[in-house]
Amino acid sequence: MPWIPPDLPTDPDQNAINILDGLQDRLVGWVPTDGDPLTAFASEVGREIADLAANTLVRIEIGVAGWGETVFGVPSLQAKPATALVELTLSAAATLGPEFVVVGKTAGGVEVSLALVNIVNAPIGTSQHTMTAIVPGQDGNGIPIGPLTIATATASVVTAVAISASTGGTDAETLAQYLDRLADTLATLRFGGVRAEDLAALSRGVAGVHRAFGVDLYDPATPATPKERSATVFPVGSDGLPVSAGIKANLANYLATLREVNFLIFIADPTYTAITVAYTVSAEAGTTGATLVTEINVALARYLSPANWGSTDADPQAWVSSPKVFFNDLIRVIGNVPGVARVVSLTVNGGTADVTLAGVAPLPAPNATISGGIV
């Protein structure tokens, strides 16, 4: 399945013809002729459009290749160097490293430099070592068995002989080759999600599901017992509340068409924990007390809203596991409201400790009870 690029207008002559045809349709009686300004203009515009389309096509292909490498983990094939087994004869033992180079010539007349990859302790007499082409690519293949030229000045290496032909060199694949291979690879994939977080991400494509949280190996009917090849998805709407029965049914049907065979997917509602916050603050000079209280209440309500809980700045539809309402985070929320000089007192659900939210897909209950004052 080859890569099929987008059909962009990269033919300058055809572009010019299309422009001239359009001008003839709009300018009654006008006929393009050589030397006519409109004819020359059409030719130039056609060339510019073709250049722009060609550049756009390259950008698209580079973008698709980057997407294939980063999203699907299909790396492009890089050039590999050829190798050959070389017998060295030394008049005295010596330590040889990557700086030791020999040169051979392929049957096609290409000179190829070979070097040691690692440092070796070569003994007096003969020893065999794998040497690697300095320049990767298939041009390094085909050095025949036989004498090699020693390119590095050395007092101890007397001769170098290839005892195997150089092989294994490959060129890096072109962008076009990579895109064809990427298309072939992706054609074999069946989307559906193996992990619960994959199912949660797929759930966002169902109308009415704004966010979703997934839990692996979880069956709501037997919550204490992990169940193999199962996952539960907890969908919510944009208000952070459970979706309707109809949306749940649509979601279940959608995921069922994507899941692996014998893989169980359950749909359930999150668990909501009521939160009560009471606070007092001191206000900065010039701040109106009643207005400040209102602004603090709004900030706390926004922070504790199930519509926002667990989301991220980068992705408002994300749902990151956040099973605790941290006491110090509430102090931070209050303290960040302009006009607050200091948080004097704070209780959450009647205490001064973190509050653990219930359930495996926990959210604060909507409409947290918030009260505050200025001291």
ZAGU-619588 format. One record per residue (C-alpha): residue number from 1; residue in three letters; x, y, z. Coordinates in nm, 2 decimals, decimal comma, always signed. Example, Ala and Ser with C-alpha at 12.3 -4.5 7.8 and 13.67 -1.06 7.14 Angstrom:
2
<zati 1; 'Ala'; <+1,23; -0,45; +0,78>>
<zati 2; 'Ser'; <+1,37; -0,11; +0,71>>
//
This chain:
375
<zati 1; 'Met'; <+0,00; +0,00; +0,00>>
<zati 2; 'Pro'; <+0,21; +0,30; -0,12>>
<zati 3; 'Trp'; <+0,19; +0,64; +0,02>>
<zati 4; 'Ile'; <-0,05; +0,85; -0,19>>
<zati 5; 'Pro'; <+0,04; +1,22; -0,16>>
<zati 6; 'Pro'; <-0,22; +1,49; -0,18>>
<zati 7; 'Asp'; <-0,31; +1,60; -0,53>>
<zati 8; 'Leu'; <-0,16; +1,95; -0,54>>
<zati 9; 'Pro'; <-0,11; +2,17; -0,86>>
<zati 10; 'Thr'; <+0,26; +2,12; -0,91>>
<zati 11; 'Asp'; <+0,25; +2,14; -1,29>>
<zati 12; 'Pro'; <+0,33; +2,51; -1,39>>
<zati 13; 'Asp'; <+0,21; +2,46; -1,75>>
<zati 14; 'Gln'; <-0,12; +2,31; -1,64>>
<zati 15; 'Asn'; <-0,17; +2,59; -1,39>>
<zati 16; 'Ala'; <-0,12; +2,85; -1,66>>
<zati 17; 'Ile'; <-0,36; +2,67; -1,88>>
<zati 18; 'Asn'; <-0,62; +2,67; -1,61>>
<zati 19; 'Ile'; <-0,57; +3,04; -1,54>>
<zati 20; 'Leu'; <-0,60; +3,13; -1,91>>
<zati 21; 'Asp'; <-0,92; +2,92; -1,94>>
<zati 22; 'Gly'; <-1,06; +3,10; -1,65>>
<zati 23; 'Leu'; <-0,97; +3,44; -1,80>>
<zati 24; 'Gln'; <-1,13; +3,35; -2,13>>
<zati 25; 'Asp'; <-1,45; +3,25; -1,95>>
<zati 26; 'Arg'; <-1,47; +3,59; -1,78>>
<zati 27; 'Leu'; <-1,33; +3,82; -2,05>>
<zati 28; 'Val'; <-1,56; +3,79; -2,34>>
<zati 29; 'Gly'; <-1,38; +3,80; -2,67>>
<zati 30; 'Trp'; <-1,03; +3,79; -2,52>>
<zati 31; 'Val'; <-0,79; +3,54; -2,66>>
<zati 32; 'Pro'; <-0,45; +3,46; -2,51>>
<zati 33; 'Thr'; <-0,15; +3,55; -2,74>>
<zati 34; 'Asp'; <+0,22; +3,55; -2,70>>
<zati 35; 'Gly'; <+0,34; +3,88; -2,56>>
<zati 36; 'Asp'; <+0,00; +3,97; -2,41>>
<zati 37; 'Pro'; <+0,05; +4,09; -2,05>>
<zati 38; 'Leu'; <-0,23; +3,87; -1,92>>
<zati 39; 'Thr'; <-0,08; +3,56; -2,09>>
<zati 40; 'Ala'; <+0,26; +3,64; -1,94>>
<zati 41; 'Phe'; <+0,09; +3,70; -1,60>>
<zati 42; 'Ala'; <-0,09; +3,37; -1,62>>
<zati 43; 'Ser'; <+0,24; +3,19; -1,69>>
<zati 44; 'Glu'; <+0,41; +3,35; -1,40>>
<zati 45; 'Val'; <+0,13; +3,29; -1,16>>
<zati 46; 'Gly'; <+0,11; +2,93; -1,27>>
<zati 47; 'Arg'; <+0,48; +2,88; -1,20>>
<zati 48; 'Glu'; <+0,45; +3,05; -0,85>>
<zati 49; 'Ile'; <+0,15; +2,82; -0,77>>
<zati 50; 'Ala'; <+0,35; +2,51; -0,88>>
<zati 51; 'Asp'; <+0,65; +2,61; -0,66>>
<zati 52; 'Leu'; <+0,42; +2,68; -0,36>>
<zati 53; 'Ala'; <+0,24; +2,34; -0,41>>
<zati 54; 'Ala'; <+0,57; +2,16; -0,44>>
<zati 55; 'Asn'; <+0,71; +2,31; -0,12>>
<zati 56; 'Thr'; <+0,38; +2,24; +0,05>>
<zati 57; 'Leu'; <+0,39; +1,88; -0,05>>
<zati 58; 'Val'; <+0,74; +1,84; +0,09>>
<zati 59; 'Arg'; <+0,63; +2,00; +0,42>>
<zati 60; 'Ile'; <+0,33; +1,77; +0,44>>
<zati 61; 'Glu'; <+0,55; +1,46; +0,37>>
<zati 62; 'Ile'; <+0,80; +1,57; +0,63>>
<zati 63; 'Gly'; <+0,52; +1,63; +0,88>>
<zati 64; 'Val'; <+0,37; +1,28; +0,81>>
<zati 65; 'Ala'; <+0,70; +1,12; +0,86>>
<zati 66; 'Gly'; <+0,76; +1,30; +1,19>>
<zati 67; 'Trp'; <+0,41; +1,19; +1,29>>
<zati 68; 'Gly'; <+0,49; +0,83; +1,20>>
<zati 69; 'Glu'; <+0,81; +0,83; +1,40>>
<zati 70; 'Thr'; <+0,68; +1,01; +1,71>>
<zati 71; 'Val'; <+0,32; +0,89; +1,74>>
<zati 72; 'Phe'; <+0,34; +0,53; +1,60>>
<zati 73; 'Gly'; <+0,71; +0,47; +1,67>>
<zati 74; 'Val'; <+0,80; +0,37; +1,32>>
<zati 75; 'Pro'; <+1,16; +0,49; +1,28>>
<zati 76; 'Ser'; <+1,32; +0,57; +0,95>>
<zati 77; 'Leu'; <+1,59; +0,33; +0,84>>
<zati 78; 'Gln'; <+1,93; +0,50; +0,87>>
<zati 79; 'Ala'; <+2,24; +0,41; +0,66>>
<zati 80; 'Lys'; <+2,45; +0,13; +0,79>>
<zati 81; 'Pro'; <+2,82; +0,08; +0,72>>
<zati 82; 'Ala'; <+2,97; -0,22; +0,55>>
<zati 83; 'Thr'; <+3,21; -0,45; +0,75>>
<zati 84; 'Ala'; <+3,48; -0,69; +0,65>>
<zati 85; 'Leu'; <+3,70; -0,93; +0,84>>
<zati 86; 'Val'; <+4,06; -0,82; +0,81>>
<zati 87; 'Glu'; <+4,37; -1,01; +0,90>>
<zati 88; 'Leu'; <+4,65; -0,79; +1,03>>
<zati 89; 'Thr'; <+5,01; -0,90; +1,04>>
<zati 90; 'Leu'; <+5,22; -0,71; +1,31>>
<zati 91; 'Ser'; <+5,59; -0,71; +1,36>>
<zati 92; 'Ala'; <+5,53; -0,61; +1,73>>
<zati 93; 'Ala'; <+5,23; -0,62; +1,96>>
<zati 94; 'Ala'; <+5,04; -0,29; +1,94>>
<zati 95; 'Thr'; <+4,72; -0,12; +2,06>>
<zati 96; 'Leu'; <+4,51; -0,02; +1,76>>
<zati 97; 'Gly'; <+4,20; +0,20; +1,77>>
<zati 98; 'Pro'; <+3,96; +0,38; +1,54>>
<zati 99; 'Glu'; <+4,24; +0,60; +1,41>>
<zati 100; 'Phe'; <+4,38; +0,29; +1,23>>
<zati 101; 'Val'; <+4,25; +0,29; +0,87>>
<zati 102; 'Val'; <+4,29; +0,07; +0,57>>
<zati 103; 'Val'; <+4,16; +0,12; +0,22>>
<zati 104; 'Gly'; <+4,02; -0,13; -0,02>>
<zati 105; 'Lys'; <+3,86; -0,09; -0,37>>
<zati 106; 'Thr'; <+3,53; -0,24; -0,47>>
<zati 107; 'Ala'; <+3,47; -0,42; -0,80>>
<zati 108; 'Gly'; <+3,31; -0,10; -0,92>>
<zati 109; 'Gly'; <+3,63; +0,09; -0,85>>
<zati 110; 'Val'; <+3,50; +0,27; -0,54>>
<zati 111; 'Glu'; <+3,77; +0,33; -0,27>>
<zati 112; 'Val'; <+3,64; +0,25; +0,08>>
<zati 113; 'Ser'; <+3,81; +0,34; +0,40>>
<zati 114; 'Leu'; <+3,77; +0,08; +0,68>>
<zati 115; 'Ala'; <+3,85; +0,15; +1,05>>
<zati 116; 'Leu'; <+3,84; -0,04; +1,38>>
<zati 117; 'Val'; <+3,54; +0,05; +1,59>>
<zati 118; 'Asn'; <+3,69; -0,03; +1,92>>
<zati 119; 'Ile'; <+4,04; -0,03; +2,06>>
<zati 120; 'Val'; <+4,21; -0,38; +2,02>>
<zati 121; 'Asn'; <+4,53; -0,52; +2,16>>
<zati 122; 'Ala'; <+4,68; -0,68; +1,85>>
<zati 123; 'Pro'; <+4,95; -0,94; +1,92>>
<zati 124; 'Ile'; <+5,27; -1,00; +1,72>>
<zati 125; 'Gly'; <+5,21; -1,21; +1,41>>
<zati 126; 'Thr'; <+4,86; -1,24; +1,26>>
<zati 127; 'Ser'; <+4,52; -1,16; +1,41>>
<zati 128; 'Gln'; <+4,17; -1,11; +1,27>>
<zati 129; 'His'; <+3,95; -0,81; +1,33>>
<zati 130; 'Thr'; <+3,62; -0,68; +1,21>>
<zati 131; 'Met'; <+3,67; -0,34; +1,04>>
<zati 132; 'Thr'; <+3,39; -0,10; +0,95>>
<zati 133; 'Ala'; <+3,35; +0,14; +0,66>>
<zati 134; 'Ile'; <+3,39; +0,50; +0,78>>
<zati 135; 'Val'; <+3,12; +0,62; +0,54>>
<zati 136; 'Pro'; <+2,79; +0,43; +0,58>>
<zati 137; 'Gly'; <+2,60; +0,31; +0,28>>
<zati 138; 'Gln'; <+2,59; +0,04; +0,02>>
<zati 139; 'Asp'; <+2,89; +0,18; -0,16>>
<zati 140; 'Gly'; <+3,10; +0,02; +0,10>>
<zati 141; 'Asn'; <+3,00; -0,33; -0,01>>
<zati 142; 'Gly'; <+3,20; -0,54; -0,24>>
<zati 143; 'Ile'; <+3,56; -0,50; -0,14>>
<zati 144; 'Pro'; <+3,70; -0,84; -0,25>>
<zati 145; 'Ile'; <+3,91; -1,08; -0,05>>
<zati 146; 'Gly'; <+4,27; -0,97; -0,09>>
<zati 147; 'Pro'; <+4,54; -0,72; +0,02>>
<zati 148; 'Leu'; <+4,43; -0,38; +0,15>>
<zati 149; 'Thr'; <+4,63; -0,06; +0,16>>
<zati 150; 'Ile'; <+4,74; +0,06; +0,51>>
<zati 151; 'Ala'; <+4,64; +0,43; +0,52>>
<zati 152; 'Thr'; <+4,76; +0,50; +0,87>>
<zati 153; 'Ala'; <+5,13; +0,54; +0,94>>
<zati 154; 'Thr'; <+5,23; +0,26; +1,17>>
<zati 155; 'Ala'; <+5,56; +0,09; +1,25>>
<zati 156; 'Ser'; <+5,41; -0,24; +1,37>>
<zati 157; 'Val'; <+5,13; -0,33; +1,12>>
<zati 158; 'Val'; <+5,31; -0,50; +0,82>>
<zati 159; 'Thr'; <+5,01; -0,61; +0,61>>
<zati 160; 'Ala'; <+4,63; -0,60; +0,60>>
<zati 161; 'Val'; <+4,43; -0,85; +0,41>>
<zati 162; 'Ala'; <+4,06; -0,88; +0,37>>
<zati 163; 'Ile'; <+3,96; -1,24; +0,43>>
<zati 164; 'Ser'; <+3,60; -1,18; +0,37>>
<zati 165; 'Ala'; <+3,43; -0,94; +0,12>>
<zati 166; 'Ser'; <+3,28; -0,63; +0,27>>
<zati 167; 'Thr'; <+2,90; -0,66; +0,32>>
<zati 168; 'Gly'; <+2,61; -0,52; +0,52>>
<zati 169; 'Gly'; <+2,63; -0,16; +0,40>>
<zati 170; 'Thr'; <+2,28; -0,01; +0,33>>
<zati 171; 'Asp'; <+2,18; +0,34; +0,23>>
<zati 172; 'Ala'; <+1,93; +0,54; +0,44>>
<zati 173; 'Glu'; <+1,58; +0,51; +0,30>>
<zati 174; 'Thr'; <+1,45; +0,81; +0,12>>
<zati 175; 'Leu'; <+1,15; +1,01; +0,24>>
<zati 176; 'Ala'; <+0,94; +0,85; -0,03>>
<zati 177; 'Gln'; <+1,05; +0,50; +0,07>>
<zati 178; 'Tyr'; <+0,98; +0,57; +0,44>>
<zati 179; 'Leu'; <+0,63; +0,70; +0,36>>
<zati 180; 'Asp'; <+0,55; +0,39; +0,16>>
<zati 181; 'Arg'; <+0,67; +0,17; +0,45>>
<zati 182; 'Leu'; <+0,48; +0,37; +0,70>>
<zati 183; 'Ala'; <+0,16; +0,33; +0,49>>
<zati 184; 'Asp'; <+0,22; -0,04; +0,48>>
<zati 185; 'Thr'; <+0,28; -0,06; +0,86>>
<zati 186; 'Leu'; <-0,02; +0,14; +0,95>>
<zati 187; 'Ala'; <-0,24; -0,06; +0,72>>
<zati 188; 'Thr'; <-0,17; -0,36; +0,94>>
<zati 189; 'Leu'; <-0,28; -0,18; +1,26>>
<zati 190; 'Arg'; <-0,62; -0,22; +1,41>>
<zati 191; 'Phe'; <-0,71; +0,07; +1,63>>
<zati 192; 'Gly'; <-0,89; +0,00; +1,95>>
<zati 193; 'Gly'; <-0,67; +0,06; +2,24>>
<zati 194; 'Val'; <-0,49; -0,19; +2,46>>
<zati 195; 'Arg'; <-0,46; +0,02; +2,77>>
<zati 196; 'Ala'; <-0,74; +0,19; +2,95>>
<zati 197; 'Glu'; <-0,60; +0,53; +2,88>>
<zati 198; 'Asp'; <-0,61; +0,45; +2,51>>
<zati 199; 'Leu'; <-0,98; +0,37; +2,54>>
<zati 200; 'Ala'; <-1,04; +0,69; +2,74>>
<zati 201; 'Ala'; <-0,87; +0,89; +2,46>>
<zati 202; 'Leu'; <-1,09; +0,71; +2,20>>
<zati 203; 'Ser'; <-1,40; +0,79; +2,40>>
<zati 204; 'Arg'; <-1,36; +1,16; +2,34>>
<zati 205; 'Gly'; <-1,45; +1,10; +1,98>>
<zati 206; 'Val'; <-1,81; +1,00; +2,08>>
<zati 207; 'Ala'; <-2,06; +1,29; +2,07>>
<zati 208; 'Gly'; <-2,15; +1,40; +2,43>>
<zati 209; 'Val'; <-1,83; +1,26; +2,59>>
<zati 210; 'His'; <-1,61; +1,55; +2,69>>
<zati 211; 'Arg'; <-1,36; +1,37; +2,91>>
<zati 212; 'Ala'; <-1,31; +1,01; +3,01>>
<zati 213; 'Phe'; <-1,10; +0,82; +3,26>>
<zati 214; 'Gly'; <-0,99; +0,46; +3,21>>
<zati 215; 'Val'; <-0,90; +0,19; +3,47>>
<zati 216; 'Asp'; <-0,72; -0,13; +3,36>>
<zati 217; 'Leu'; <-0,83; -0,47; +3,49>>
<zati 218; 'Tyr'; <-1,14; -0,33; +3,66>>
<zati 219; 'Asp'; <-1,49; -0,46; +3,65>>
<zati 220; 'Pro'; <-1,75; -0,25; +3,85>>
<zati 221; 'Ala'; <-1,93; -0,57; +3,94>>
<zati 222; 'Thr'; <-1,63; -0,71; +4,12>>
<zati 223; 'Pro'; <-1,43; -0,41; +4,21>>
<zati 224; 'Ala'; <-1,20; -0,58; +4,46>>
<zati 225; 'Thr'; <-1,09; -0,85; +4,21>>
<zati 226; 'Pro'; <-0,87; -0,75; +3,91>>
<zati 227; 'Lys'; <-1,01; -0,90; +3,59>>
<zati 228; 'Glu'; <-0,77; -0,99; +3,31>>
<zati 229; 'Arg'; <-0,83; -0,84; +2,96>>
<zati 230; 'Ser'; <-1,08; -0,59; +3,09>>
<zati 231; 'Ala'; <-1,11; -0,22; +3,15>>
<zati 232; 'Thr'; <-1,37; +0,03; +3,26>>
<zati 233; 'Val'; <-1,42; +0,37; +3,11>>
<zati 234; 'Phe'; <-1,58; +0,66; +3,31>>
<zati 235; 'Pro'; <-1,72; +0,92; +3,07>>
<zati 236; 'Val'; <-1,84; +1,27; +3,17>>
<zati 237; 'Gly'; <-1,98; +1,56; +2,98>>
<zati 238; 'Ser'; <-1,84; +1,91; +2,97>>
<zati 239; 'Asp'; <-2,00; +1,98; +3,31>>
<zati 240; 'Gly'; <-1,81; +1,70; +3,46>>
<zati 241; 'Leu'; <-2,13; +1,50; +3,53>>
<zati 242; 'Pro'; <-2,21; +1,15; +3,41>>
<zati 243; 'Val'; <-2,33; +1,13; +3,05>>
<zati 244; 'Ser'; <-2,68; +1,00; +2,96>>
<zati 245; 'Ala'; <-2,77; +0,64; +2,92>>
<zati 246; 'Gly'; <-2,79; +0,70; +2,54>>
<zati 247; 'Ile'; <-2,44; +0,84; +2,52>>
<zati 248; 'Lys'; <-2,31; +0,55; +2,73>>
<zati 249; 'Ala'; <-2,48; +0,30; +2,49>>
<zati 250; 'Asn'; <-2,32; +0,48; +2,19>>
<zati 251; 'Leu'; <-1,98; +0,48; +2,36>>
<zati 252; 'Ala'; <-2,01; +0,11; +2,45>>
<zati 253; 'Asn'; <-2,11; +0,02; +2,09>>
<zati 254; 'Tyr'; <-1,82; +0,23; +1,95>>
<zati 255; 'Leu'; <-1,56; +0,08; +2,17>>
<zati 256; 'Ala'; <-1,70; -0,27; +2,11>>
<zati 257; 'Thr'; <-1,62; -0,22; +1,73>>
<zati 258; 'Leu'; <-1,26; -0,14; +1,81>>
<zati 259; 'Arg'; <-1,17; -0,37; +2,10>>
<zati 260; 'Glu'; <-0,96; -0,68; +2,08>>
<zati 261; 'Val'; <-1,13; -1,02; +2,07>>
<zati 262; 'Asn'; <-1,24; -1,14; +2,42>>
<zati 263; 'Phe'; <-1,15; -0,80; +2,57>>
<zati 264; 'Leu'; <-1,42; -0,67; +2,81>>
<zati 265; 'Ile'; <-1,49; -0,30; +2,83>>
<zati 266; 'Phe'; <-1,73; -0,16; +3,09>>
<zati 267; 'Ile'; <-1,89; +0,19; +3,11>>
<zati 268; 'Ala'; <-1,95; +0,34; +3,45>>
<zati 269; 'Asp'; <-2,00; +0,67; +3,63>>
<zati 270; 'Pro'; <-1,73; +0,84; +3,84>>
<zati 271; 'Thr'; <-1,76; +0,86; +4,21>>
<zati 272; 'Tyr'; <-1,83; +1,21; +4,35>>
<zati 273; 'Thr'; <-1,71; +1,33; +4,70>>
<zati 274; 'Ala'; <-1,88; +1,63; +4,86>>
<zati 275; 'Ile'; <-1,63; +1,91; +4,95>>
<zati 276; 'Thr'; <-1,70; +2,18; +5,21>>
<zati 277; 'Val'; <-1,45; +2,47; +5,24>>
<zati 278; 'Ala'; <-1,45; +2,73; +5,51>>
<zati 279; 'Tyr'; <-1,19; +3,01; +5,52>>
<zati 280; 'Thr'; <-1,10; +3,35; +5,65>>
<zati 281; 'Val'; <-0,84; +3,58; +5,50>>
<zati 282; 'Ser'; <-0,70; +3,92; +5,56>>
<zati 283; 'Ala'; <-0,73; +4,17; +5,28>>
<zati 284; 'Glu'; <-0,48; +4,40; +5,13>>
<zati 285; 'Ala'; <-0,53; +4,77; +5,19>>
<zati 286; 'Gly'; <-0,79; +4,92; +4,95>>
<zati 287; 'Thr'; <-0,96; +4,59; +4,88>>
<zati 288; 'Thr'; <-1,34; +4,56; +4,92>>
<zati 289; 'Gly'; <-1,42; +4,27; +5,15>>
<zati 290; 'Ala'; <-1,74; +4,16; +4,99>>
<zati 291; 'Thr'; <-1,59; +4,16; +4,64>>
<zati 292; 'Leu'; <-1,29; +3,97; +4,76>>
<zati 293; 'Val'; <-1,50; +3,70; +4,92>>
<zati 294; 'Thr'; <-1,69; +3,66; +4,59>>
<zati 295; 'Glu'; <-1,37; +3,63; +4,39>>
<zati 296; 'Ile'; <-1,22; +3,37; +4,63>>
<zati 297; 'Asn'; <-1,54; +3,17; +4,62>>
<zati 298; 'Val'; <-1,54; +3,18; +4,24>>
<zati 299; 'Ala'; <-1,17; +3,07; +4,23>>
<zati 300; 'Leu'; <-1,24; +2,78; +4,47>>
<zati 301; 'Ala'; <-1,55; +2,67; +4,29>>
<zati 302; 'Arg'; <-1,36; +2,67; +3,96>>
<zati 303; 'Tyr'; <-1,08; +2,47; +4,11>>
<zati 304; 'Leu'; <-1,31; +2,21; +4,27>>
<zati 305; 'Ser'; <-1,54; +2,18; +3,98>>
<zati 306; 'Pro'; <-1,57; +1,82; +3,84>>
<zati 307; 'Ala'; <-1,56; +1,98; +3,50>>
<zati 308; 'Asn'; <-1,20; +2,09; +3,56>>
<zati 309; 'Trp'; <-1,07; +1,83; +3,81>>
<zati 310; 'Gly'; <-0,77; +1,64; +3,67>>
<zati 311; 'Ser'; <-0,75; +1,84; +3,35>>
<zati 312; 'Thr'; <-0,42; +2,01; +3,23>>
<zati 313; 'Asp'; <-0,34; +2,34; +3,08>>
<zati 314; 'Ala'; <-0,21; +2,17; +2,77>>
<zati 315; 'Asp'; <-0,52; +1,96; +2,73>>
<zati 316; 'Pro'; <-0,85; +2,08; +2,90>>
<zati 317; 'Gln'; <-1,01; +1,75; +2,80>>
<zati 318; 'Ala'; <-0,74; +1,54; +2,97>>
<zati 319; 'Trp'; <-0,83; +1,36; +3,29>>
<zati 320; 'Val'; <-0,53; +1,28; +3,50>>
<zati 321; 'Ser'; <-0,58; +1,08; +3,82>>
<zati 322; 'Ser'; <-0,61; +1,33; +4,11>>
<zati 323; 'Pro'; <-0,75; +1,13; +4,40>>
<zati 324; 'Lys'; <-0,68; +1,40; +4,67>>
<zati 325; 'Val'; <-0,78; +1,75; +4,74>>
<zati 326; 'Phe'; <-0,46; +1,88; +4,89>>
<zati 327; 'Phe'; <-0,50; +2,13; +5,18>>
<zati 328; 'Asn'; <-0,20; +2,34; +5,07>>
<zati 329; 'Asp'; <-0,33; +2,36; +4,71>>
<zati 330; 'Leu'; <-0,65; +2,53; +4,84>>
<zati 331; 'Ile'; <-0,43; +2,78; +5,03>>
<zati 332; 'Arg'; <-0,25; +2,84; +4,71>>
<zati 333; 'Val'; <-0,58; +2,90; +4,52>>
<zati 334; 'Ile'; <-0,70; +3,14; +4,78>>
<zati 335; 'Gly'; <-0,37; +3,32; +4,81>>
<zati 336; 'Asn'; <-0,34; +3,37; +4,43>>
<zati 337; 'Val'; <-0,66; +3,58; +4,43>>
<zati 338; 'Pro'; <-0,56; +3,95; +4,39>>
<zati 339; 'Gly'; <-0,63; +4,14; +4,71>>
<zati 340; 'Val'; <-0,56; +3,85; +4,95>>
<zati 341; 'Ala'; <-0,29; +3,94; +5,20>>
<zati 342; 'Arg'; <-0,29; +3,62; +5,40>>
<zati 343; 'Val'; <-0,49; +3,31; +5,46>>
<zati 344; 'Val'; <-0,59; +3,32; +5,82>>
<zati 345; 'Ser'; <-0,78; +3,00; +5,86>>
<zati 346; 'Leu'; <-0,90; +2,72; +5,64>>
<zati 347; 'Thr'; <-1,09; +2,39; +5,69>>
<zati 348; 'Val'; <-1,17; +2,13; +5,43>>
<zati 349; 'Asn'; <-1,46; +1,90; +5,52>>
<zati 350; 'Gly'; <-1,42; +2,02; +5,88>>
<zati 351; 'Gly'; <-1,05; +1,95; +5,91>>
<zati 352; 'Thr'; <-0,70; +2,08; +5,81>>
<zati 353; 'Ala'; <-0,58; +1,77; +5,63>>
<zati 354; 'Asp'; <-0,59; +1,65; +5,27>>
<zati 355; 'Val'; <-0,92; +1,50; +5,16>>
<zati 356; 'Thr'; <-0,91; +1,17; +4,98>>
<zati 357; 'Leu'; <-1,18; +1,14; +4,71>>
<zati 358; 'Ala'; <-1,37; +0,81; +4,70>>
<zati 359; 'Gly'; <-1,37; +0,56; +4,41>>
<zati 360; 'Val'; <-1,14; +0,45; +4,13>>
<zati 361; 'Ala'; <-1,25; +0,74; +3,91>>
<zati 362; 'Pro'; <-1,28; +1,01; +4,17>>
<zati 363; 'Leu'; <-1,42; +1,37; +4,13>>
<zati 364; 'Pro'; <-1,53; +1,64; +4,36>>
<zati 365; 'Ala'; <-1,90; +1,67; +4,38>>
<zati 366; 'Pro'; <-2,05; +1,96; +4,18>>
<zati 367; 'Asn'; <-2,13; +2,28; +4,37>>
<zati 368; 'Ala'; <-1,89; +2,26; +4,65>>
<zati 369; 'Thr'; <-2,00; +2,42; +4,97>>
<zati 370; 'Ile'; <-1,78; +2,73; +5,02>>
<zati 371; 'Ser'; <-1,80; +3,00; +5,28>>
<zati 372; 'Gly'; <-1,55; +3,26; +5,38>>
<zati 373; 'Gly'; <-1,50; +3,60; +5,54>>
<zati 374; 'Ile'; <-1,25; +3,88; +5,59>>
<zati 375; 'Val'; <-1,08; +3,94; +5,93>>
//
